[in-house]
Amino acid sequence: MYKLTCRDIGIDCDFVVENSEKKIICDSFNLHTTAKHNRVIPMRKVLGTIEKKNKEQHNERKTNNIDESETLKLEKWSLGRRHFS
């Protein structure tokens, strides 16, 4: 699922569009910016912003998984240490 806001593009507005297809997001976003802000945002910029946000979200999830994995390893190690003490 992709999500894009006007603020992501640099416009001070609370508009949000979410969809699983980038093309639909681009179309909806450009309809909004044309109607409300009298601006046409190039599709390349919209797609680039979506990709950037997607990478950031993916990296956050990856970091969280590593943290959870390391925590689990520490918990197992601590449990094992208790049994041998």
Residue pairs with C-beta under 8 A, 6 or more apart in sequence:
1 18
1 19
1 20
2 18
2 19
2 20
2 21
2 22
2 25
2 50
2 53
2 54
3 16
3 17
3 18
3 53
4 16
4 17
4 18
4 25
4 29
4 46
4 49
4 50
4 53
5 13
5 14
5 15
5 16
5 17
6 12
6 13
6 14
6 15
6 32
6 33
6 37
7 13
7 14
8 49
8 53
9 29
9 33
9 41
9 45
9 46
9 49
11 33
11 37
11 39
13 36
13 37
15 29
15 32
15 36
17 25
17 28
17 29
17 32
18 25
19 25
19 28
22 47
22 50
25 46
25 50
26 43
26 46
26 47
29 41
29 46
30 40
30 41
30 43
30 46
33 39
33 40
33 41
34 40
